[in-house]
Structures are given as structure tokens and as C-alpha cells.
Amino acid sequence: MRVELLTTLACPHAQRAEEILRAVVARDGSGAQIERVYVSDLDHAAGLGFHGSPTIRIDGLDLVLPPADLPIGLQCRSYQQPGGGVDGVVPAETISAELERRRLAHAHELASRTRLRDIPARLSRVFFLWASRRRLLARLATAIPLTRRMVRRFVAGDDLDDALAVLGRLQEQGMRWTADVLGESVSSREMAVAAADRYIQTLDALAERGLEANVSLKLTQMGLDIDAAFCRDNVARVVDRARQIGAFVRIDMEDHTKTEATLDIVRALHGEYHDVGAVIQSYLYRSAADVERLIYEQIRVRLCKGAYDEPAAVAMKAREEVDESYRVLMERLLLAGRYPALATHDERLIDHAVAFSAENGIGPERYEFQMLYGVRRDLQERLVAAGQNVRVYVPYGTQWYPYYMRRLGERPANVISLLISVLREGRGGGRG
């Protein structure tokens, strides 16, 4: 979607019109880029079909059609306001309504293109993401020994010692890691503080053993749903310890309702310590704009496809769309980003990243691949053998149920991921 703000240089309403437009687009989450177009004279106005300043156009069409008797010209335009009266700017409500109309039309178009082969993936995703939020199912799953044995394929263990043992094995294989102390959506400040304490304990343990100190955390685990300022201060405790020992802290991304708050906190913390990174999900329409800003700010980005059940208004649903978005964002980060992390198990995208990097003179030291613990270990080993940097996302802790359900819900293949992974690797499932 192309959004243009057409104004004259002397327009007294131009700045306010741009502020309103940018605020609406930011709330909308579409990630649309806004282009400012200055109309210089009557000839220019005639060529654009410009009837006055300011004018907003979406994909080349006026958001508010000019009156039939309004001539081409450089005059100020006036717009009806929701409460009556007129003003020199398009109302925020009018912009929001048009963006919503376009989202619904786009979602309807995607739904009409649904193919039979996509149905299992969608049903699988909906079911497992629903199950990830059910506490009763969580209690049942954690009580069944068979389930716990299956989970050990993707979760390092219940405690820090289990995780440290896994990291030691990864080090022997030439791999790197980021540790995730599982947990999310705490309901009290005490729980959030305790979660931050566990991350500080993890950082200390890694430093004491001479292991690379790199962790990933979720803001809901740190109290984001309680109070954003409290959450920022709580995470700042972890970041402060990371600064003391030279560690890296990645702030994980959650569902789209948390995106703006998450990026705000990332920027605040990055301003104090540069080894704080963000995560961008390629299925969100807003992600292209977010990537550009993070590149400008030189904030390290982990790029993933996205694992939450998002509404069609803010996220792409078709697999091809998500993959294409990932490819475009990946190339942009490889060219201009600060040590991007390409988080994917998709061999087509991985092969493309390697080829694209070679074609553009980008060495393996300028980026890394990231993969989940227990998923495609054969591919991880193959990339390391080829001289690529591979970082494994290693979760540990007792709160593994939501994480595990989301892994199963990401793709239909993950429903039987244990079997597929074992078959691909050509080995038994006893390791890890």
C-alpha cells in the first residue's frame, strides 16, 4: 500500500496533517510507508490532478474526493470533521476507516484464494495456539511422562544445570546459543521480578563457566501487561548485568498488540547499552517500516516469520506472502543491518541467503542463522560445516507448555516434528 501526502511548501496545515497521518498509520499496524510530495506550481498540480493542500492519496487515489467544483490549484483544502464544521486536515477517523476498509478487502481476497492444501495448516495452527492458552491442558500435559519426554526434544530441561549441559554440547559442535528462561504473561510484580532474577542468575552462570552470555526474553514475562514503565525498569536490571559481563540481550516479539510497546522498550534500553536487540516478524504488514527504522538506529534484528495467530488485518496469511516478505526483509538486513540473525528452518530461504550474501560480497561473519533447539539438527550441523554461524535458541524451565504448543502450531509438519526431524537426521531421538 502506497500512502502519499501531497502539500504545497507554504501550506499552514501540512505539518499537522502529516502528524495525524503518521499517528493513524502507526496505530493501524499496516507498516505502510508515507511519502511526502511537494507540489511546486500549477503545471505540477495539473500533472498530478491536485486540487489543494493537503491531499492524502492511497495507491494513487484521493482519500477524500474533491468537490466537483473545486479546480486544480495550490489553494488550501478544507475537510468536514466528525463533530461538524470544517478544518484544513483530513480527520483521523476518515483515514482509519479507509485503512480498515482496505484491510477487510485484502483479507477477503486472501480468503477467496484459500486452497485445499492450506486447510490442514490453518486448522493445525488454530488448534495448537488455542491449546497453548488453556491452563487445564497445560496441567494435564505436564503430568504425563510421555509428553514430558517428547518435550525434551525441544526444551533443554527444567533447570539451569540442564541448560548448561546442553550449551556445553552445542559448544563442542561449533554452535552458538541464546538461552531462554521459559515463562510469559506474569500476573504480579513479584513474579516479574523473580523472572528477571532468573535471567540474571543465568547470565552469571554463563559468565562463570566461560560460556557465551546471550539470552532472549519476553516482555510479558517481565511485567509488560502490568505496567510498561515497571517492565522497562525490570528488564533494565537484566541489561545492566549484561553490560557488566559483556553479554547480549534479545527482546523477543510477541503478538501484534505488543509490537509497538516492545520496540519502544528495545529503543530505550539500546540507548543505554548497544548489545540489546529486537525481533521482527515477516508476516506483519508493518515489518518493512520497522526494519528500516531499526537499520537506521543500528539495532540488531532477529528476523523470523511469526508464530502467533494474528488477524488478517495486520498479518499476512498466505504462506507465499510470508515467505516473500521474509526474503525481501532478509536481503535488506543483509545489505544494511547490523549483524542480522536469520531465524528460519526453511532451506530455500537459507540457500537464498547464502547465495545472496556471496553475490554481494557479504561474508559469514556479518550475519548468523538461528534455529530452534531440537529442530533440524542435521541442517544446523551442515551449515556449521560449511563455515556458517549458527545460533541455537535454547529454552529451559518448567513453564514449557505454551512454548511447545506454539512450536507445534507453526506448521502442520511440526505436529509430527519428532518423527520428521528424526527421519531427516537419520538417527535416533535420544540426543538433546
C-alpha positions as CSV (number, residue, x, y, z in Angstrom):
1,M,0.0,0.0,0.0
2,R,1.4,3.4,-1.1
3,V,0.4,6.4,1.0
4,E,1.2,9.9,-0.2
5,L,0.8,13.3,1.5
6,L,0.7,16.0,-1.2
7,T,1.2,19.5,0.0
8,T,2.5,22.9,-1.1
9,L,5.5,24.4,0.7
10,A,3.5,27.2,2.1
11,C,0.6,25.1,3.4
12,P,-0.1,26.0,7.0
13,H,-1.8,22.7,7.7
14,A,0.9,20.4,6.2
15,Q,2.7,19.6,9.4
16,R,-0.4,18.8,11.4
17,A,-1.8,16.7,8.5
18,E,1.4,14.7,8.5
19,E,1.4,14.1,12.3
20,I,-2.2,12.9,12.1
21,L,-1.5,10.6,9.2
22,R,1.6,9.1,10.7
23,A,-0.1,8.5,14.1
24,V,-3.0,6.7,12.4
25,V,-0.7,4.5,10.2
26,A,1.4,3.6,13.3
27,R,-1.8,2.6,15.2
28,D,-3.0,0.7,12.2
29,G,0.0,-1.6,12.1
30,S,0.0,-2.0,8.3
31,G,3.6,-0.8,8.1
32,A,2.7,1.5,5.1
33,Q,5.4,3.9,4.0
34,I,4.3,7.5,3.8
35,E,5.8,9.6,1.0
36,R,5.7,13.4,1.3
37,V,5.1,15.1,-2.1
38,Y,5.6,18.8,-2.5
39,V,3.6,20.4,-5.3
40,S,5.6,23.3,-6.7
41,D,3.4,25.1,-9.2
42,L,0.2,25.0,-11.3
43,D,1.8,22.8,-14.0
44,H,2.9,20.3,-11.4
45,A,-0.6,20.4,-9.8
46,A,-2.2,19.8,-13.2
47,G,0.0,16.8,-13.9
48,L,-0.9,15.3,-10.5
49,G,-4.6,16.2,-10.6
50,F,-4.0,18.1,-7.4
51,H,-6.9,20.2,-6.1
52,G,-5.4,21.7,-3.0
53,S,-3.2,21.2,0.1
54,P,-3.1,18.9,2.0
55,T,-4.2,15.9,0.0
56,I,-3.8,12.3,1.0
57,R,-3.7,9.6,-1.6
58,I,-3.6,5.8,-1.1
59,D,-2.4,3.8,-4.1
60,G,-2.8,6.9,-6.3
61,L,-6.4,7.7,-5.4
62,D,-7.6,10.7,-3.3
63,L,-8.6,9.5,0.2
64,V,-11.3,12.3,0.1
65,L,-12.6,13.0,-3.3
66,P,-12.5,16.8,-4.1
67,P,-15.8,18.5,-4.7
68,A,-16.8,18.6,-8.4
69,D,-16.5,22.4,-8.5
70,L,-13.0,22.5,-6.8
71,P,-10.5,23.5,-9.5
72,I,-6.9,22.2,-10.0
73,G,-4.8,24.6,-7.9
74,L,-2.5,25.3,-5.0
75,Q,-5.2,26.6,-2.6
76,C,-5.8,25.2,0.9
77,R,-8.4,22.4,1.1
78,S,-10.9,22.1,3.8
79,Y,-12.4,18.9,5.2
80,Q,-15.6,18.0,7.0
81,Q,-14.9,17.0,10.6
82,P,-16.8,14.2,12.6
83,G,-18.2,16.8,15.1
84,G,-19.4,19.2,12.4
85,G,-17.6,22.1,11.0
86,V,-14.5,22.1,8.7
87,D,-10.7,22.1,9.2
88,G,-7.7,22.1,7.0
89,V,-6.7,18.4,7.7
90,V,-8.3,15.0,6.9
91,P,-9.8,13.7,10.1
92,A,-8.0,10.7,11.8
93,E,-11.3,8.9,11.8
94,T,-11.6,9.2,8.0
95,I,-8.1,7.8,7.5
96,S,-8.7,5.0,9.9
97,A,-11.9,4.0,8.2
98,E,-10.3,3.8,4.8
99,L,-7.4,1.7,6.1
100,E,-9.8,-0.6,7.8
101,R,-11.9,-0.9,4.5
102,R,-8.7,-1.8,2.6
103,R,-7.6,-4.4,5.2
104,L,-11.0,-6.1,5.1
105,A,-11.0,-6.1,1.3
106,H,-7.4,-7.6,1.3
107,A,-8.4,-10.3,3.8
108,H,-11.5,-11.2,1.8
109,E,-9.3,-11.5,-1.3
110,L,-6.9,-13.8,0.5
111,A,-9.7,-15.9,1.9
112,S,-11.1,-16.3,-1.5
113,R,-7.8,-17.8,-2.7
114,T,-7.7,-20.4,0.1
115,R,-6.6,-23.7,-1.4
116,L,-7.3,-27.2,-0.1
117,R,-3.6,-27.8,0.7
118,D,-3.7,-24.8,3.1
119,I,-6.6,-26.1,5.2
120,P,-4.6,-28.6,7.4
121,A,-2.0,-25.9,8.2
122,R,-4.7,-23.4,9.3
123,L,-6.6,-25.9,11.3
124,S,-3.4,-27.1,13.0
125,R,-2.3,-23.6,13.8
126,V,-5.7,-22.6,15.2
127,F,-5.9,-25.7,17.4
128,F,-2.4,-25.6,18.9
129,L,-2.5,-21.8,19.5
130,W,-5.8,-22.3,21.2
131,A,-4.4,-25.1,23.3
132,S,-1.4,-23.0,24.3
133,R,-3.7,-20.7,26.3
134,R,-5.6,-23.5,28.2
135,R,-4.3,-24.0,31.7
136,L,-6.2,-27.2,32.3
137,L,-4.5,-28.8,29.2
138,A,-1.2,-27.4,30.5
139,R,-1.6,-29.2,33.8
140,L,-2.6,-32.4,32.1
141,A,0.4,-32.3,29.7
142,T,2.9,-31.6,32.4
143,A,1.6,-34.6,34.4
144,I,2.0,-37.1,31.6
145,P,5.5,-38.7,31.5
146,L,5.3,-39.4,27.7
147,T,4.6,-35.7,27.0
148,R,7.5,-34.6,29.1
149,R,9.8,-37.0,27.2
150,M,8.7,-35.6,23.9
151,V,9.2,-32.0,25.1
152,R,12.8,-32.7,26.0
153,R,13.4,-32.8,22.2
154,F,12.7,-29.0,22.1
155,V,13.4,-27.9,25.7
156,A,16.8,-28.3,27.4
157,G,15.3,-29.2,30.7
158,D,13.6,-27.9,33.8
159,D,16.5,-26.1,35.5
160,L,19.7,-24.1,34.7
161,D,22.0,-27.1,35.2
162,D,20.1,-28.9,32.4
163,A,20.5,-25.9,30.1
164,L,24.2,-25.5,30.9
165,A,24.8,-29.2,29.9
166,V,23.1,-28.6,26.6
167,L,25.1,-25.5,25.9
168,G,28.3,-27.4,26.6
169,R,27.4,-29.9,23.9
170,L,26.5,-27.2,21.4
171,Q,29.9,-25.6,22.0
172,E,31.6,-28.9,21.2
173,Q,29.7,-28.9,17.9
174,G,30.8,-25.5,17.0
175,M,27.5,-23.8,17.5
176,R,26.4,-20.7,19.5
177,W,23.3,-20.2,21.5
178,T,20.8,-17.9,23.1
179,A,19.2,-19.0,26.4
180,D,15.5,-18.5,27.1
181,V,14.2,-18.9,30.6
182,L,10.7,-20.0,29.8
183,G,7.7,-18.1,31.1
184,E,5.3,-15.4,30.0
185,S,2.3,-13.3,31.0
186,V,3.0,-13.0,34.7
187,S,0.2,-11.6,36.8
188,S,2.1,-9.8,39.6
189,R,5.2,-7.6,40.0
190,E,6.7,-10.2,42.3
191,M,6.5,-12.8,39.6
192,A,8.1,-10.4,37.1
193,V,10.9,-9.5,39.4
194,A,11.5,-13.2,40.0
195,A,11.7,-13.8,36.3
196,A,14.3,-11.1,35.9
197,D,16.3,-12.6,38.7
198,R,16.4,-15.9,36.9
199,Y,17.8,-14.2,33.8
200,I,20.5,-12.5,36.0
201,Q,21.3,-15.9,37.5
202,T,21.6,-17.4,34.0
203,L,23.9,-14.6,32.8
204,D,26.1,-15.1,35.9
205,A,26.3,-18.8,35.4
206,L,27.3,-18.4,31.8
207,A,30.0,-15.9,32.6
208,E,31.3,-18.1,35.5
209,R,31.7,-21.0,33.1
210,G,33.3,-19.1,30.3
211,L,30.3,-19.7,28.0
212,E,29.0,-17.0,25.7
213,A,26.4,-15.0,27.6
214,N,23.5,-14.4,25.2
215,V,19.8,-14.5,26.4
216,S,16.4,-13.9,24.9
217,L,13.4,-12.8,27.0
218,K,9.8,-11.8,26.6
219,L,8.4,-8.6,28.0
220,T,5.1,-10.1,29.2
221,Q,7.3,-12.3,31.4
222,M,8.9,-9.0,32.7
223,G,5.6,-7.4,33.6
224,L,4.5,-5.6,30.3
225,D,0.9,-6.4,30.9
226,I,1.1,-4.9,34.4
227,D,2.8,-1.6,33.7
228,A,5.1,-0.6,30.8
229,A,7.4,1.6,32.9
230,F,7.8,-1.1,35.5
231,C,8.5,-3.6,32.8
232,R,11.2,-1.4,31.3
233,D,12.9,-0.9,34.7
234,N,12.7,-4.6,35.4
235,V,14.4,-5.5,32.1
236,A,16.9,-2.8,32.7
237,R,18.2,-4.8,35.7
238,V,18.9,-7.7,33.3
239,V,20.5,-5.4,30.8
240,D,22.6,-3.8,33.4
241,R,24.1,-7.2,34.4
242,A,24.6,-7.9,30.7
243,R,26.6,-4.7,30.4
244,Q,28.8,-5.7,33.4
245,I,29.8,-9.0,31.8
246,G,29.6,-8.1,28.1
247,A,26.5,-10.1,27.3
248,F,23.8,-9.7,24.7
249,V,20.1,-9.4,25.4
250,R,17.5,-10.1,22.7
251,I,13.9,-8.9,23.4
252,D,11.6,-11.4,21.9
253,M,8.5,-10.3,19.9
254,E,5.0,-11.5,20.9
255,D,1.6,-10.9,19.3
256,H,1.0,-7.7,17.3
257,T,-0.7,-5.9,20.2
258,K,2.7,-5.8,21.9
259,T,4.8,-4.8,18.9
260,E,4.9,-1.0,19.5
261,A,5.4,-1.2,23.2
262,T,8.2,-3.9,22.7
263,L,10.0,-1.7,20.2
264,D,9.8,1.3,22.4
265,I,11.4,-0.5,25.3
266,V,14.1,-2.0,23.0
267,R,15.0,1.5,21.8
268,A,15.1,2.8,25.3
269,L,17.4,0.0,26.5
270,H,19.5,0.1,23.4
271,G,20.1,3.8,24.1
272,E,21.8,2.7,27.3
273,Y,23.6,-0.4,26.1
274,H,24.1,-1.2,22.4
275,D,24.0,-5.0,22.8
276,V,20.3,-5.1,23.1
277,G,18.4,-6.5,20.0
278,A,14.9,-6.8,18.6
279,V,12.9,-9.4,16.8
280,I,10.8,-8.7,13.6
281,Q,8.1,-11.0,12.3
282,S,7.9,-11.1,8.5
283,Y,4.1,-11.8,8.5
284,L,3.2,-8.4,9.9
285,Y,2.4,-5.7,7.3
286,R,4.2,-3.1,9.4
287,S,7.5,-5.0,9.5
288,A,9.1,-3.3,6.4
289,A,8.8,0.1,8.1
290,D,10.1,-1.3,11.4
291,V,13.1,-2.9,9.7
292,E,14.1,0.4,8.0
293,R,13.9,2.3,11.3
294,L,15.9,-0.4,13.2
295,I,18.6,-0.4,10.5
296,Y,18.8,3.4,10.8
297,E,19.1,3.0,14.6
298,Q,21.7,0.2,14.2
299,I,19.7,-2.1,16.4
300,R,20.4,-5.8,15.8
301,V,17.4,-7.7,14.4
302,R,16.4,-11.3,14.5
303,L,14.1,-11.9,11.6
304,C,11.5,-14.7,11.9
305,K,8.3,-15.5,10.1
306,G,6.0,-15.3,13.2
307,A,4.2,-17.9,15.3
308,Y,1.1,-16.2,16.7
309,D,-2.5,-16.4,15.4
310,E,-2.9,-12.8,14.1
311,P,-5.9,-11.2,12.5
312,A,-5.8,-10.8,8.7
313,A,-6.0,-7.0,9.2
314,V,-2.4,-6.8,10.4
315,A,-0.7,-10.0,9.2
316,M,-0.3,-12.0,6.0
317,K,-2.0,-15.4,5.9
318,A,-0.8,-16.9,2.7
319,R,2.5,-18.8,3.0
320,E,3.8,-17.4,-0.2
321,E,3.3,-13.9,1.0
322,V,5.0,-14.5,4.3
323,D,8.0,-16.2,2.6
324,E,8.3,-13.3,0.1
325,S,8.2,-10.8,2.8
326,Y,10.9,-12.7,4.7
327,R,13.1,-12.8,1.6
328,V,12.8,-9.0,1.0
329,L,13.4,-8.1,4.6
330,M,16.3,-10.6,4.8
331,E,18.0,-9.1,1.8
332,R,17.6,-5.6,3.2
333,L,19.1,-6.6,6.6
334,L,22.0,-8.4,4.9
335,L,22.8,-5.3,2.9
336,A,22.4,-2.7,5.6
337,G,21.6,-4.3,9.0
338,R,23.9,-4.7,12.0
339,Y,24.8,-8.4,12.2
340,P,21.3,-9.7,11.4
341,A,20.1,-13.0,12.7
342,L,18.1,-15.0,10.2
343,A,15.8,-17.3,12.2
344,T,14.4,-19.9,9.8
345,H,14.5,-23.6,9.1
346,D,13.3,-23.0,5.5
347,E,16.1,-24.4,3.4
348,R,15.0,-22.4,0.3
349,L,15.4,-19.2,2.3
350,I,18.7,-20.3,3.8
351,D,20.1,-21.2,0.4
352,H,19.0,-17.9,-0.9
353,A,20.6,-16.1,2.0
354,V,23.9,-17.8,1.4
355,A,23.8,-17.2,-2.4
356,F,22.7,-13.6,-2.0
357,S,25.5,-12.9,0.6
358,A,28.1,-14.4,-1.7
359,E,26.9,-12.4,-4.7
360,N,27.0,-9.1,-2.7
361,G,30.4,-9.7,-1.0
362,I,28.8,-10.3,2.4
363,G,30.9,-12.6,4.5
364,P,29.5,-15.1,7.0
365,E,31.0,-13.1,9.8
366,R,28.4,-10.3,9.1
367,Y,25.3,-12.4,9.9
368,E,24.1,-15.6,11.5
369,F,21.4,-18.2,11.1
370,Q,19.2,-19.0,14.2
371,M,17.3,-22.2,14.7
372,L,15.3,-23.8,17.5
373,Y,16.8,-26.4,19.8
374,G,15.8,-29.8,18.6
375,V,14.6,-28.8,15.1
376,R,16.6,-29.8,12.0
377,R,19.8,-30.6,13.9
378,D,21.2,-32.1,10.7
379,L,20.8,-28.7,8.9
380,Q,22.4,-26.9,11.8
381,E,25.4,-29.2,11.6
382,R,25.6,-28.9,7.8
383,L,25.7,-25.1,8.0
384,V,28.4,-25.1,10.6
385,A,30.5,-27.5,8.5
386,A,30.0,-25.0,5.6
387,G,31.5,-22.2,7.6
388,Q,28.2,-20.5,8.6
389,N,27.5,-19.1,12.0
390,V,24.5,-21.0,13.7
391,R,23.0,-19.9,16.9
392,V,20.5,-22.3,18.6
393,Y,17.6,-20.9,20.6
394,V,17.7,-23.0,23.8
395,P,14.7,-22.7,26.1
396,Y,14.7,-24.2,29.6
397,G,12.4,-24.1,32.6
398,T,9.2,-25.6,33.9
399,Q,6.9,-23.2,32.0
400,W,7.4,-25.0,28.7
401,Y,3.8,-25.8,27.7
402,P,2.9,-22.5,25.8
403,Y,6.2,-22.6,24.0
404,Y,5.8,-26.2,23.0
405,M,2.3,-25.7,21.7
406,R,3.3,-22.8,19.6
407,R,6.1,-24.8,18.0
408,L,3.5,-27.5,17.1
409,G,1.1,-24.9,15.7
410,E,3.6,-23.1,13.4
411,R,3.4,-25.6,10.6
412,P,1.5,-28.9,10.1
413,A,4.8,-30.7,9.9
414,N,5.5,-29.7,13.5
415,V,2.6,-31.8,14.7
416,I,4.7,-34.8,13.9
417,S,8.0,-32.9,14.2
418,L,9.7,-35.5,16.3
419,L,9.2,-38.1,13.6
420,I,10.1,-35.9,10.7
421,S,13.2,-34.5,12.4
422,V,14.5,-37.9,13.3
423,L,13.9,-39.3,9.8
424,R,15.7,-36.3,8.2
425,E,18.7,-36.7,10.6
426,G,18.8,-40.4,10.1
427,R,19.4,-41.0,13.8
428,G,17.5,-42.0,16.9
429,G,15.8,-39.4,19.1
430,G,17.9,-39.9,22.2
431,R,20.1,-36.8,21.9
432,G,19.2,-33.4,23.4
